Amino acid sequence: MKIFVETERLILRELLSADAAGMFEMDSDPEVHRYLGNKPYSAIEESQANIEFIRRQYIENGIGRWAVIEKETNNFVGWAGLKLITETTNNRINYHDLGYRFSKKYWGKGYATESAIAAKDYAFDTLKLAEIIGIADINNSGSIHVLQKVGLKRISLFDYQDIKHHWMEMKNPAAEQLV
């Protein structure tokens, strides 16, 4: 099991098949999927397939979303991290998206911000990426707030699956200093 990052309260590690129950608990909740197309999971097999999909991304792209584990309890609380997007979105392709998703019972604890900052630091300091992207439904004020706290700036609005979304970006400060 590979641990990518540790924060004060969280371990961000590779997703494992053993995380399927926690992922299903999270992804079967309609409130968790409110701004994700309103398609909560109905079977644990969907979580298992998603974990396998993410594990393939680790191999194919060198990066993928990470399991977020609460240090104090060792509980799966959600996932966070980077994903290489290889499909065109908002006229962009081959970019690294910063994302996160948490079980509702862990909302309001600052875990999204804590894990997003860790992922941003990993993107810039370890992977040496030039920029990261964040995408959020315009009505998802919580996610927009997290992305802004991390340092991403709103760049444009665009339609994704017929819903308005913010396209947000952050350039690597080290890369900007070299230019």
VMD Tcl script that builds the backbone (N, CA, C; Angstrom):
set m [mol new atoms 537]
animate dup $m
set s [atomselect $m all]
$s set {name element resname resid chain x y z} {
  {N N MET 1 A 0.845 -1.175 0.000}
  {CA C MET 1 A 0.000 0.000 0.000}
  {C C MET 1 A 0.891 1.238 0.000}
  {N N LYS 2 A 0.679 2.101 -0.990}
  {CA C LYS 2 A 1.486 3.310 -1.102}
  {C C LYS 2 A 0.769 4.484 -0.454}
  {N N ILE 3 A 1.472 5.162 0.443}
  {CA C ILE 3 A 0.983 6.407 1.029}
  {C C ILE 3 A 1.630 7.543 0.247}
  {N N PHE 4 A 0.800 8.419 -0.295}
  {CA C PHE 4 A 1.310 9.543 -1.072}
  {C C PHE 4 A 1.623 10.743 -0.182}
  {N N VAL 5 A 0.719 11.040 0.744}
  {CA C VAL 5 A 0.849 12.236 1.575}
  {C C VAL 5 A 0.227 11.959 2.935}
  {N N GLU 6 A 0.810 12.545 3.967}
  {CA C GLU 6 A 0.177 12.572 5.285}
  {C C GLU 6 A 0.034 14.019 5.706}
  {N N THR 7 A -1.111 14.333 6.303}
  {CA C THR 7 A -1.330 15.656 6.878}
  {C C THR 7 A -1.460 15.469 8.385}
  {N N GLU 8 A -1.792 16.527 9.072}
  {CA C GLU 8 A -1.932 16.434 10.521}
  {C C GLU 8 A -2.979 15.395 10.919}
  {N N ARG 9 A -4.087 15.341 10.167}
  {CA C ARG 9 A -5.195 14.462 10.560}
  {C C ARG 9 A -5.500 13.341 9.580}
  {N N LEU 10 A -4.865 13.370 8.413}
  {CA C LEU 10 A -5.263 12.468 7.337}
  {C C LEU 10 A -4.080 11.729 6.724}
  {N N ILE 11 A -4.379 10.538 6.208}
  {CA C ILE 11 A -3.457 9.781 5.364}
  {C C ILE 11 A -4.089 9.729 3.983}
  {N N LEU 12 A -3.339 10.115 2.965}
  {CA C LEU 12 A -3.804 10.040 1.588}
  {C C LEU 12 A -2.993 8.947 0.912}
  {N N ARG 13 A -3.652 7.848 0.621}
  {CA C ARG 13 A -2.974 6.658 0.099}
  {C C ARG 13 A -3.718 6.125 -1.114}
  {N N GLU 14 A -3.088 5.148 -1.766}
  {CA C GLU 14 A -3.741 4.546 -2.923}
  {C C GLU 14 A -5.065 3.912 -2.501}
  {N N LEU 15 A -6.026 3.961 -3.403}
  {CA C LEU 15 A -7.296 3.279 -3.166}
  {C C LEU 15 A -7.091 1.781 -3.313}
  {N N LEU 16 A -7.716 1.020 -2.428}
  {CA C LEU 16 A -7.613 -0.437 -2.412}
  {C C LEU 16 A -8.995 -1.053 -2.544}
  {N N SER 17 A -9.046 -2.303 -2.975}
  {CA C SER 17 A -10.344 -2.982 -3.074}
  {C C SER 17 A -11.046 -3.020 -1.723}
  {N N ALA 18 A -10.286 -3.023 -0.633}
  {CA C ALA 18 A -10.869 -3.024 0.712}
  {C C ALA 18 A -11.627 -1.735 1.023}
  {N N ASP 19 A -11.457 -0.694 0.205}
  {CA C ASP 19 A -12.153 0.578 0.413}
  {C C ASP 19 A -13.553 0.587 -0.198}
  {N N ALA 20 A -13.951 -0.501 -0.838}
  {CA C ALA 20 A -15.226 -0.516 -1.564}
  {C C ALA 20 A -16.422 -0.222 -0.664}
  {N N ALA 21 A -16.459 -0.780 0.531}
  {CA C ALA 21 A -17.611 -0.549 1.418}
  {C C ALA 21 A -17.711 0.925 1.802}
  {N N GLY 22 A -16.591 1.545 2.155}
  {CA C GLY 22 A -16.601 2.965 2.496}
  {C C GLY 22 A -16.959 3.834 1.311}
  {N N MET 23 A -16.449 3.464 0.142}
  {CA C MET 23 A -16.768 4.232 -1.055}
  {C C MET 23 A -18.243 4.088 -1.402}
  {N N PHE 24 A -18.776 2.877 -1.240}
  {CA C PHE 24 A -20.195 2.683 -1.538}
  {C C PHE 24 A -21.072 3.471 -0.570}
  {N N GLU 25 A -20.705 3.470 0.699}
  {CA C GLU 25 A -21.472 4.264 1.676}
  {C C GLU 25 A -21.518 5.732 1.236}
  {N N MET 26 A -20.396 6.246 0.786}
  {CA C MET 26 A -20.311 7.633 0.332}
  {C C MET 26 A -21.107 7.840 -0.955}
  {N N ASP 27 A -20.847 7.007 -1.961}
  {CA C ASP 27 A -21.415 7.232 -3.286}
  {C C ASP 27 A -22.862 6.790 -3.441}
  {N N SER 28 A -23.412 6.114 -2.456}
  {CA C SER 28 A -24.832 5.755 -2.520}
  {C C SER 28 A -25.712 6.837 -1.890}
  {N N ASP 29 A -25.102 7.858 -1.318}
  {CA C ASP 29 A -25.828 8.947 -0.662}
  {C C ASP 29 A -26.230 10.003 -1.701}
  {N N PRO 30 A -27.530 10.225 -1.901}
  {CA C PRO 30 A -27.970 11.226 -2.884}
  {C C PRO 30 A -27.426 12.631 -2.605}
  {N N GLU 31 A -27.235 12.986 -1.343}
  {CA C GLU 31 A -26.707 14.322 -1.034}
  {C C GLU 31 A -25.262 14.469 -1.497}
  {N N VAL 32 A -24.485 13.406 -1.407}
  {CA C VAL 32 A -23.101 13.445 -1.888}
  {C C VAL 32 A -23.086 13.683 -3.397}
  {N N HIS 33 A -24.074 13.136 -4.097}
  {CA C HIS 33 A -24.125 13.237 -5.562}
  {C C HIS 33 A -24.968 14.403 -6.068}
  {N N ARG 34 A -25.362 15.284 -5.173}
  {CA C ARG 34 A -26.228 16.402 -5.559}
  {C C ARG 34 A -25.647 17.214 -6.712}
  {N N TYR 35 A -24.364 17.498 -6.687}
  {CA C TYR 35 A -23.722 18.301 -7.734}
  {C C TYR 35 A -22.870 17.452 -8.673}
  {N N LEU 36 A -23.129 16.162 -8.682}
  {CA C LEU 36 A -22.355 15.233 -9.511}
  {C C LEU 36 A -23.245 14.503 -10.503}
  {N N GLY 37 A -24.318 15.138 -10.904}
  {CA C GLY 37 A -25.223 14.537 -11.865}
  {C C GLY 37 A -26.368 13.767 -11.248}
  {N N ASN 38 A -26.476 13.782 -9.930}
  {CA C ASN 38 A -27.576 13.109 -9.222}
  {C C ASN 38 A -27.720 11.646 -9.623}
  {N N LYS 39 A -26.596 10.931 -9.611}
  {CA C LYS 39 A -26.605 9.506 -9.958}
  {C C LYS 39 A -25.892 8.701 -8.875}
  {N N PRO 40 A -26.479 8.635 -7.667}
  {CA C PRO 40 A -25.824 7.853 -6.609}
  {C C PRO 40 A -25.743 6.378 -6.987}
  {N N TYR 41 A -24.742 5.704 -6.442}
  {CA C TYR 41 A -24.560 4.281 -6.708}
  {C C TYR 41 A -25.684 3.484 -6.060}
  {N N SER 42 A -26.031 2.386 -6.702}
  {CA C SER 42 A -27.079 1.516 -6.154}
  {C C SER 42 A -26.543 0.131 -5.796}
  {N N ALA 43 A -25.284 -0.141 -6.127}
  {CA C ALA 43 A -24.696 -1.456 -5.823}
  {C C ALA 43 A -23.209 -1.289 -5.525}
  {N N ILE 44 A -22.718 -2.081 -4.598}
  {CA C ILE 44 A -21.302 -1.990 -4.212}
  {C C ILE 44 A -20.383 -2.323 -5.387}
  {N N GLU 45 A -20.885 -3.078 -6.347}
  {CA C GLU 45 A -20.079 -3.407 -7.525}
  {C C GLU 45 A -19.663 -2.142 -8.287}
  {N N GLU 46 A -20.480 -1.093 -8.230}
  {CA C GLU 46 A -20.111 0.171 -8.871}
  {C C GLU 46 A -18.882 0.775 -8.191}
  {N N SER 47 A -18.831 0.678 -6.876}
  {CA C SER 47 A -17.665 1.172 -6.134}
  {C C SER 47 A -16.437 0.334 -6.455}
  {N N GLN 48 A -16.608 -0.972 -6.514}
  {CA C GLN 48 A -15.490 -1.854 -6.842}
  {C C GLN 48 A -14.942 -1.538 -8.233}
  {N N ALA 49 A -15.838 -1.314 -9.192}
  {CA C ALA 49 A -15.413 -0.987 -10.553}
  {C C ALA 49 A -14.700 0.364 -10.590}
  {N N ASN 50 A -15.189 1.324 -9.823}
  {CA C ASN 50 A -14.551 2.641 -9.781}
  {C C ASN 50 A -13.147 2.549 -9.185}
  {N N ILE 51 A -12.992 1.761 -8.143}
  {CA C ILE 51 A -11.662 1.580 -7.543}
  {C C ILE 51 A -10.708 0.950 -8.555}
  {N N GLU 52 A -11.164 -0.048 -9.285}
  {CA C GLU 52 A -10.309 -0.677 -10.301}
  {C C GLU 52 A -9.950 0.316 -11.404}
  {N N PHE 53 A -10.910 1.162 -11.793}
  {CA C PHE 53 A -10.664 2.199 -12.794}
  {C C PHE 53 A -9.573 3.157 -12.304}
  {N N ILE 54 A -9.669 3.583 -11.054}
  {CA C ILE 54 A -8.673 4.496 -10.481}
  {C C ILE 54 A -7.317 3.807 -10.374}
  {N N ARG 55 A -7.304 2.543 -9.991}
  {CA C ARG 55 A -6.034 1.813 -9.872}
  {C C ARG 55 A -5.348 1.692 -11.245}
  {N N ARG 56 A -6.131 1.561 -12.307}
  {CA C ARG 56 A -5.550 1.552 -13.659}
  {C C ARG 56 A -4.930 2.918 -13.983}
  {N N GLN 57 A -5.550 3.998 -13.485}
  {CA C GLN 57 A -4.992 5.336 -13.717}
  {C C GLN 57 A -3.620 5.479 -13.067}
  {N N TYR 58 A -3.433 4.873 -11.902}
  {CA C TYR 58 A -2.111 4.927 -11.259}
  {C C TYR 58 A -1.054 4.369 -12.208}
  {N N ILE 59 A -1.383 3.274 -12.868}
  {CA C ILE 59 A -0.433 2.604 -13.761}
  {C C ILE 59 A -0.280 3.376 -15.069}
  {N N GLU 60 A -1.414 3.743 -15.684}
  {CA C GLU 60 A -1.385 4.372 -17.003}
  {C C GLU 60 A -0.929 5.827 -16.969}
  {N N ASN 61 A -1.308 6.568 -15.921}
  {CA C ASN 61 A -1.061 8.010 -15.886}
  {C C ASN 61 A -0.107 8.447 -14.780}
  {N N GLY 62 A 0.262 7.513 -13.902}
  {CA C GLY 62 A 1.144 7.864 -12.801}
  {C C GLY 62 A 0.472 8.633 -11.676}
  {N N ILE 63 A -0.834 8.808 -11.774}
  {CA C ILE 63 A -1.579 9.546 -10.747}
  {C C ILE 63 A -3.055 9.157 -10.843}
  {N N GLY 64 A -3.748 9.315 -9.756}
  {CA C GLY 64 A -5.189 9.063 -9.676}
  {C C GLY 64 A -5.666 9.501 -8.309}
  {N N ARG 65 A -6.961 9.496 -8.098}
  {CA C ARG 65 A -7.505 9.916 -6.803}
  {C C ARG 65 A -6.984 8.997 -5.699}
  {N N TRP 66 A -6.890 9.544 -4.486}
  {CA C TRP 66 A -6.382 8.800 -3.333}
  {C C TRP 66 A -7.475 8.568 -2.304}
  {N N ALA 67 A -7.384 7.473 -1.590}
  {CA C ALA 67 A -8.240 7.260 -0.422}
  {C C ALA 67 A -7.820 8.256 0.649}
  {N N VAL 68 A -8.797 8.825 1.337}
  {CA C VAL 68 A -8.514 9.718 2.465}
  {C C VAL 68 A -8.917 8.973 3.731}
  {N N ILE 69 A -7.942 8.755 4.595}
  {CA C ILE 69 A -8.128 7.981 5.818}
  {C C ILE 69 A -7.929 8.903 7.022}
  {N N GLU 70 A -8.869 8.869 7.933}
  {CA C GLU 70 A -8.771 9.654 9.161}
  {C C GLU 70 A -7.779 8.957 10.090}
  {N N LYS 71 A -6.697 9.638 10.457}
  {CA C LYS 71 A -5.652 9.022 11.284}
  {C C LYS 71 A -6.196 8.534 12.624}
  {N N GLU 72 A -7.013 9.348 13.259}
  {CA C GLU 72 A -7.487 9.042 14.610}
  {C C GLU 72 A -8.279 7.739 14.675}
  {N N THR 73 A -9.064 7.455 13.621}
  {CA C THR 73 A -9.946 6.279 13.639}
  {C C THR 73 A -9.564 5.214 12.621}
  {N N ASN 74 A -8.710 5.561 11.666}
  {CA C ASN 74 A -8.368 4.703 10.536}
  {C C ASN 74 A -9.566 4.470 9.610}
  {N N ASN 75 A -10.566 5.350 9.667}
  {CA C ASN 75 A -11.760 5.234 8.829}
  {C C ASN 75 A -11.524 5.832 7.446}
  {N N PHE 76 A -12.129 5.197 6.439}
  {CA C PHE 76 A -12.200 5.760 5.093}
  {C C PHE 76 A -13.206 6.907 5.153}
  {N N VAL 77 A -12.768 8.110 4.814}
  {CA C VAL 77 A -13.675 9.259 4.884}
  {C C VAL 77 A -14.046 9.788 3.504}
  {N N GLY 78 A -13.299 9.371 2.473}
  {CA C GLY 78 A -13.582 9.821 1.118}
  {C C GLY 78 A -12.360 9.657 0.242}
  {N N TRP 79 A -12.359 10.397 -0.853}
  {CA C TRP 79 A -11.187 10.401 -1.717}
  {C C TRP 79 A -10.847 11.828 -2.115}
  {N N ALA 80 A -9.612 12.023 -2.520}
  {CA C ALA 80 A -9.147 13.344 -2.956}
  {C C ALA 80 A -7.921 13.145 -3.825}
  {N N GLY 81 A -7.528 14.205 -4.493}
  {CA C GLY 81 A -6.291 14.151 -5.249}
  {C C GLY 81 A -6.444 14.583 -6.683}
  {N N LEU 82 A -5.512 14.140 -7.485}
  {CA C LEU 82 A -5.387 14.567 -8.864}
  {C C LEU 82 A -5.828 13.468 -9.820}
  {N N LYS 83 A -6.319 13.905 -10.958}
  {CA C LYS 83 A -6.697 12.973 -12.016}
  {C C LYS 83 A -6.309 13.612 -13.342}
  {N N LEU 84 A -5.615 12.864 -14.176}
  {CA C LEU 84 A -5.302 13.339 -15.520}
  {C C LEU 84 A -6.554 13.178 -16.373}
  {N N ILE 85 A -7.051 14.287 -16.897}
  {CA C ILE 85 A -8.249 14.269 -17.740}
  {C C ILE 85 A -7.788 14.247 -19.191}
  {N N THR 86 A -8.161 13.183 -19.896}
  {CA C THR 86 A -7.710 13.008 -21.276}
  {C C THR 86 A -8.822 13.250 -22.289}
  {N N GLU 87 A -10.003 13.644 -21.802}
  {CA C GLU 87 A -11.098 14.009 -22.698}
  {C C GLU 87 A -11.186 15.533 -22.742}
  {N N THR 88 A -11.667 16.071 -23.850}
  {CA C THR 88 A -11.812 17.521 -23.965}
  {C C THR 88 A -12.926 18.011 -23.053}
  {N N THR 89 A -12.589 18.993 -22.232}
  {CA C THR 89 A -13.540 19.658 -21.348}
  {C C THR 89 A -13.245 21.145 -21.424}
  {N N ASN 90 A -14.254 21.944 -21.714}
  {CA C ASN 90 A -14.073 23.399 -21.812}
  {C C ASN 90 A -12.913 23.734 -22.762}
  {N N ASN 91 A -12.847 23.011 -23.862}
  {CA C ASN 91 A -11.822 23.195 -24.895}
  {C C ASN 91 A -10.397 22.921 -24.409}
  {N N ARG 92 A -10.263 22.142 -23.353}
  {CA C ARG 92 A -8.946 21.754 -22.826}
  {C C ARG 92 A -8.863 20.232 -22.776}
  {N N ILE 93 A -7.650 19.735 -22.902}
  {CA C ILE 93 A -7.417 18.296 -22.849}
  {C C ILE 93 A -6.070 18.064 -22.157}
  {N N ASN 94 A -5.921 16.884 -21.569}
  {CA C ASN 94 A -4.672 16.496 -20.900}
  {C C ASN 94 A -4.265 17.491 -19.807}
  {N N TYR 95 A -5.160 17.673 -18.863}
  {CA C TYR 95 A -4.884 18.536 -17.717}
  {C C TYR 95 A -5.109 17.741 -16.437}
  {N N HIS 96 A -4.573 18.242 -15.345}
  {CA C HIS 96 A -4.713 17.577 -14.045}
  {C C HIS 96 A -5.789 18.279 -13.230}
  {N N ASP 97 A -6.826 17.534 -12.930}
  {CA C ASP 97 A -7.973 18.028 -12.170}
  {C C ASP 97 A -7.776 17.726 -10.690}
  {N N LEU 98 A -7.990 18.722 -9.853}
  {CA C LEU 98 A -7.964 18.559 -8.404}
  {C C LEU 98 A -9.396 18.308 -7.947}
  {N N GLY 99 A -9.617 17.155 -7.320}
  {CA C GLY 99 A -10.967 16.821 -6.890}
  {C C GLY 99 A -10.985 16.159 -5.533}
  {N N TYR 100 A -12.184 16.045 -4.973}
  {CA C TYR 100 A -12.374 15.448 -3.649}
  {C C TYR 100 A -13.838 15.095 -3.499}
  {N N ARG 101 A -14.082 14.102 -2.673}
  {CA C ARG 101 A -15.451 13.676 -2.346}
  {C C ARG 101 A -15.390 12.993 -0.990}
  {N N PHE 102 A -16.334 13.338 -0.129}
  {CA C PHE 102 A -16.324 12.808 1.234}
  {C C PHE 102 A -17.696 12.312 1.648}
  {N N SER 103 A -17.701 11.285 2.489}
  {CA C SER 103 A -18.952 10.824 3.095}
  {C C SER 103 A -19.547 11.974 3.887}
  {N N LYS 104 A -20.860 12.080 3.843}
  {CA C LYS 104 A -21.552 13.206 4.462}
  {C C LYS 104 A -21.212 13.357 5.944}
  {N N LYS 105 A -21.033 12.259 6.644}
  {CA C LYS 105 A -20.767 12.358 8.083}
  {C C LYS 105 A -19.423 13.020 8.385}
  {N N TYR 106 A -18.585 13.212 7.358}
  {CA C TYR 106 A -17.291 13.875 7.552}
  {C C TYR 106 A -17.270 15.301 6.990}
  {N N TRP 107 A -18.411 15.768 6.490}
  {CA C TRP 107 A -18.485 17.141 6.004}
  {C C TRP 107 A -18.322 18.106 7.178}
  {N N GLY 108 A -17.793 19.272 6.891}
  {CA C GLY 108 A -17.692 20.322 7.901}
  {C C GLY 108 A -16.500 20.195 8.832}
  {N N LYS 109 A -15.612 19.260 8.577}
  {CA C LYS 109 A -14.440 19.059 9.438}
  {C C LYS 109 A -13.164 19.656 8.839}
  {N N GLY 110 A -13.279 20.237 7.650}
  {CA C GLY 110 A -12.100 20.804 7.002}
  {C C GLY 110 A -11.266 19.796 6.238}
  {N N TYR 111 A -11.761 18.561 6.104}
  {CA C TYR 111 A -10.988 17.526 5.421}
  {C C TYR 111 A -10.813 17.816 3.931}
  {N N ALA 112 A -11.818 18.419 3.297}
  {CA C ALA 112 A -11.689 18.729 1.870}
  {C C ALA 112 A -10.552 19.719 1.653}
  {N N THR 113 A -10.517 20.768 2.454}
  {CA C THR 113 A -9.452 21.765 2.321}
  {C C THR 113 A -8.094 21.158 2.654}
  {N N GLU 114 A -8.027 20.404 3.732}
  {CA C GLU 114 A -6.760 19.797 4.160}
  {C C GLU 114 A -6.203 18.862 3.088}
  {N N SER 115 A -7.060 18.037 2.520}
  {CA C SER 115 A -6.590 17.094 1.502}
  {C C SER 115 A -6.318 17.795 0.174}
  {N N ALA 116 A -7.100 18.827 -0.156}
  {CA C ALA 116 A -6.872 19.560 -1.405}
  {C C ALA 116 A -5.550 20.325 -1.356}
  {N N ILE 117 A -5.227 20.906 -0.214}
  {CA C ILE 117 A -3.932 21.589 -0.071}
  {C C ILE 117 A -2.795 20.582 -0.221}
  {N N ALA 118 A -2.943 19.415 0.391}
  {CA C ALA 118 A -1.917 18.375 0.276}
  {C C ALA 118 A -1.751 17.931 -1.175}
  {N N ALA 119 A -2.864 17.785 -1.897}
  {CA C ALA 119 A -2.803 17.377 -3.302}
  {C C ALA 119 A -2.163 18.469 -4.158}
  {N N LYS 120 A -2.504 19.724 -3.890}
  {CA C LYS 120 A -1.895 20.845 -4.618}
  {C C LYS 120 A -0.386 20.861 -4.395}
  {N N ASP 121 A 0.030 20.710 -3.144}
  {CA C ASP 121 A 1.465 20.696 -2.840}
  {C C ASP 121 A 2.161 19.530 -3.540}
  {N N TYR 122 A 1.520 18.373 -3.563}
  {CA C TYR 122 A 2.080 17.207 -4.249}
  {C C TYR 122 A 2.195 17.497 -5.750}
  {N N ALA 123 A 1.172 18.116 -6.322}
  {CA C ALA 123 A 1.174 18.438 -7.751}
  {C C ALA 123 A 2.343 19.339 -8.113}
  {N N PHE 124 A 2.566 20.360 -7.308}
  {CA C PHE 124 A 3.584 21.348 -7.641}
  {C C PHE 124 A 4.980 20.957 -7.163}
  {N N ASP 125 A 5.082 20.407 -5.968}
  {CA C ASP 125 A 6.396 20.123 -5.384}
  {C C ASP 125 A 6.971 18.774 -5.814}
  {N N THR 126 A 6.112 17.762 -5.938}
  {CA C THR 126 A 6.587 16.417 -6.284}
  {C C THR 126 A 6.479 16.149 -7.783}
  {N N LEU 127 A 5.305 16.407 -8.353}
  {CA C LEU 127 A 5.099 16.140 -9.777}
  {C C LEU 127 A 5.604 17.272 -10.672}
  {N N LYS 128 A 5.840 18.438 -10.085}
  {CA C LYS 128 A 6.331 19.615 -10.827}
  {C C LYS 128 A 5.385 20.016 -11.956}
  {N N LEU 129 A 4.072 19.889 -11.714}
  {CA C LEU 129 A 3.091 20.294 -12.717}
  {C C LEU 129 A 3.102 21.811 -12.872}
  {N N ALA 130 A 2.815 22.276 -14.071}
  {CA C ALA 130 A 2.773 23.717 -14.338}
  {C C ALA 130 A 1.496 24.353 -13.800}
  {N N GLU 131 A 0.405 23.575 -13.764}
  {CA C GLU 131 A -0.870 24.100 -13.279}
  {C C GLU 131 A -1.774 22.958 -12.850}
  {N N ILE 132 A -2.783 23.304 -12.073}
  {CA C ILE 132 A -3.858 22.374 -11.746}
  {C C ILE 132 A -5.177 23.071 -12.037}
  {N N ILE 133 A -6.180 22.257 -12.314}
  {CA C ILE 133 A -7.514 22.736 -12.669}
  {C C ILE 133 A -8.506 22.230 -11.635}
  {N N GLY 134 A -9.523 23.026 -11.379}
  {CA C GLY 134 A -10.650 22.602 -10.556}
  {C C GLY 134 A -11.932 22.949 -11.282}
  {N N ILE 135 A -12.899 22.066 -11.210}
  {CA C ILE 135 A -14.191 22.276 -11.861}
  {C C ILE 135 A -15.269 22.099 -10.807}
  {N N ALA 136 A -16.200 23.061 -10.750}
  {CA C ALA 136 A -17.263 22.971 -9.749}
  {C C ALA 136 A -18.567 23.520 -10.308}
  {N N ASP 137 A -19.652 22.802 -10.056}
  {CA C ASP 137 A -21.003 23.272 -10.350}
  {C C ASP 137 A -21.160 24.657 -9.721}
  {N N ILE 138 A -21.747 25.606 -10.459}
  {CA C ILE 138 A -21.845 26.979 -9.945}
  {C C ILE 138 A -22.684 27.065 -8.672}
  {N N ASN 139 A -23.503 26.065 -8.401}
  {CA C ASN 139 A -24.319 26.061 -7.187}
  {C C ASN 139 A -23.646 25.359 -6.013}
  {N N ASN 140 A -22.489 24.757 -6.253}
  {CA C ASN 140 A -21.789 24.025 -5.198}
  {C C ASN 140 A -20.827 24.974 -4.475}
  {N N SER 141 A -21.404 25.815 -3.635}
  {CA C SER 141 A -20.608 26.848 -2.964}
  {C C SER 141 A -19.524 26.248 -2.072}
  {N N GLY 142 A -19.779 25.087 -1.474}
  {CA C GLY 142 A -18.775 24.452 -0.624}
  {C C GLY 142 A -17.527 24.092 -1.399}
  {N N SER 143 A -17.700 23.485 -2.562}
  {CA C SER 143 A -16.550 23.087 -3.370}
  {C C SER 143 A -15.822 24.307 -3.928}
  {N N ILE 144 A -16.568 25.298 -4.362}
  {CA C ILE 144 A -15.949 26.525 -4.870}
  {C C ILE 144 A -15.099 27.161 -3.774}
  {N N HIS 145 A -15.627 27.200 -2.566}
  {CA C HIS 145 A -14.908 27.781 -1.427}
  {C C HIS 145 A -13.601 27.025 -1.162}
  {N N VAL 146 A -13.656 25.693 -1.200}
  {CA C VAL 146 A -12.443 24.894 -0.981}
  {C C VAL 146 A -11.405 25.210 -2.054}
  {N N LEU 147 A -11.813 25.209 -3.307}
  {CA C LEU 147 A -10.864 25.476 -4.393}
  {C C LEU 147 A -10.241 26.865 -4.259}
  {N N GLN 148 A -11.035 27.841 -3.847}
  {CA C GLN 148 A -10.495 29.187 -3.651}
  {C C GLN 148 A -9.525 29.230 -2.469}
  {N N LYS 149 A -9.846 28.515 -1.384}
  {CA C LYS 149 A -8.942 28.486 -0.228}
  {C C LYS 149 A -7.595 27.870 -0.596}
  {N N VAL 150 A -7.626 26.910 -1.496}
  {CA C VAL 150 A -6.397 26.252 -1.946}
  {C C VAL 150 A -5.572 27.193 -2.827}
  {N N GLY 151 A -6.242 28.146 -3.477}
  {CA C GLY 151 A -5.536 29.112 -4.312}
  {C C GLY 151 A -5.968 29.147 -5.761}
  {N N LEU 152 A -6.955 28.327 -6.139}
  {CA C LEU 152 A -7.432 28.349 -7.515}
  {C C LEU 152 A -8.294 29.586 -7.742}
  {N N LYS 153 A -8.224 30.111 -8.962}
  {CA C LYS 153 A -8.980 31.309 -9.346}
  {C C LYS 153 A -10.010 30.943 -10.401}
  {N N ARG 154 A -11.165 31.579 -10.305}
  {CA C ARG 154 A -12.201 31.378 -11.319}
  {C C ARG 154 A -11.728 31.995 -12.636}
  {N N ILE 155 A -11.790 31.191 -13.696}
  {CA C ILE 155 A -11.336 31.637 -15.008}
  {C C ILE 155 A -12.518 31.847 -15.947}
  {N N SER 156 A -13.440 30.889 -15.965}
  {CA C SER 156 A -14.571 30.989 -16.888}
  {C C SER 156 A -15.726 30.125 -16.403}
  {N N LEU 157 A -16.863 30.336 -17.052}
  {CA C LEU 157 A -18.030 29.475 -16.874}
  {C C LEU 157 A -18.181 28.643 -18.135}
  {N N PHE 158 A -18.609 27.401 -17.976}
  {CA C PHE 158 A -18.852 26.550 -19.132}
  {C C PHE 158 A -19.935 25.538 -18.783}
  {N N ASP 159 A -20.530 24.964 -19.823}
  {CA C ASP 159 A -21.554 23.937 -19.629}
  {C C ASP 159 A -20.902 22.570 -19.601}
  {N N TYR 160 A -21.205 21.814 -18.558}
  {CA C TYR 160 A -20.766 20.427 -18.446}
  {C C TYR 160 A -22.011 19.611 -18.149}
  {N N GLN 161 A -22.352 18.705 -19.050}
  {CA C GLN 161 A -23.570 17.903 -18.935}
  {C C GLN 161 A -24.785 18.807 -18.716}
  {N N ASP 162 A -24.836 19.894 -19.502}
  {CA C ASP 162 A -25.943 20.862 -19.505}
  {C C ASP 162 A -26.104 21.623 -18.196}
  {N N ILE 163 A -25.058 21.688 -17.395}
  {CA C ILE 163 A -25.082 22.433 -16.132}
  {C C ILE 163 A -23.892 23.388 -16.129}
  {N N LYS 164 A -24.124 24.628 -15.712}
  {CA C LYS 164 A -23.046 25.622 -15.636}
  {C C LYS 164 A -22.040 25.238 -14.551}
  {N N HIS 165 A -20.776 25.321 -14.911}
  {CA C HIS 165 A -19.678 25.019 -13.992}
  {C C HIS 165 A -18.631 26.129 -14.051}
  {N N HIS 166 A -17.926 26.290 -12.945}
  {CA C HIS 166 A -16.759 27.166 -12.918}
  {C C HIS 166 A -15.543 26.360 -13.350}
  {N N TRP 167 A -14.740 26.954 -14.214}
  {CA C TRP 167 A -13.420 26.442 -14.557}
  {C C TRP 167 A -12.444 27.263 -13.729}
  {N N MET 168 A -11.665 26.594 -12.888}
  {CA C MET 168 A -10.753 27.288 -11.986}
  {C C MET 168 A -9.341 26.764 -12.209}
  {N N GLU 169 A -8.360 27.638 -12.075}
  {CA C GLU 169 A -6.974 27.264 -12.340}
  {C C GLU 169 A -6.051 27.827 -11.273}
  {N N MET 170 A -4.929 27.146 -11.119}
  {CA C MET 170 A -3.831 27.676 -10.320}
  {C C MET 170 A -2.537 27.282 -11.011}
  {N N LYS 171 A -1.699 28.268 -11.277}
  {CA C LYS 171 A -0.385 28.017 -11.864}
  {C C LYS 171 A 0.595 27.676 -10.749}
  {N N ASN 172 A 1.572 26.859 -11.074}
  {CA C ASN 172 A 2.627 26.524 -10.121}
  {C C ASN 172 A 3.458 27.781 -9.858}
  {N N PRO 173 A 3.472 28.281 -8.616}
  {CA C PRO 173 A 4.236 29.505 -8.331}
  {C C PRO 173 A 5.717 29.371 -8.688}
  {N N ALA 174 A 6.300 28.206 -8.506}
  {CA C ALA 174 A 7.712 28.000 -8.848}
  {C C ALA 174 A 7.924 28.120 -10.353}
  {N N ALA 175 A 6.989 27.599 -11.141}
  {CA C ALA 175 A 7.099 27.671 -12.601}
  {C C ALA 175 A 6.970 29.111 -13.073}
  {N N GLU 176 A 6.097 29.888 -12.421}
  {CA C GLU 176 A 5.917 31.287 -12.811}
  {C C GLU 176 A 7.179 32.099 -12.532}
  {N N GLN 177 A 7.908 31.753 -11.476}
  {CA C GLN 177 A 9.126 32.491 -11.139}
  {C C GLN 177 A 10.235 32.234 -12.151}
  {N N LEU 178 A 10.171 31.091 -12.817}
  {CA C LEU 178 A 11.211 30.741 -13.782}
  {C C LEU 178 A 10.990 31.412 -15.131}
  {N N VAL 179 A 9.775 31.890 -15.365}
  {CA C VAL 179 A 9.451 32.476 -16.674}
  {C C VAL 179 A 9.975 33.883 -16.779}
}
mol reanalyze $m
mol bondsrecalc $m
mol representation Tube
mol addrep $m
